[in-house]
């Protein structure tokens, strides 16, 4: 079994921790694949916290940083609207 199938169905996060010399950029790519494979309506925040609890004993691993970054960015407020929402002169 590659990791927790509930949190990491494809084993992507699990495998990233096994790749020697993996870079942060590679971890971001793997993380994106993981995020896109999550079912609609999944509590991603809770899943990320659980992943961090599970892999937190690897604080210097790039994937740990990416998971932390994911928690921070998901919580950060996003600007809504765009060029269409601005009033015209």
PyMOL commands that set and color helices and strands:
alter all, ss='L'
color gray80, all
select helices_A, chain A and resi 12-18+24-36+44-55+62-75+83-85
alter helices_A, ss='H'
color red, helices_A
deselect
rebuild
show_as cartoon
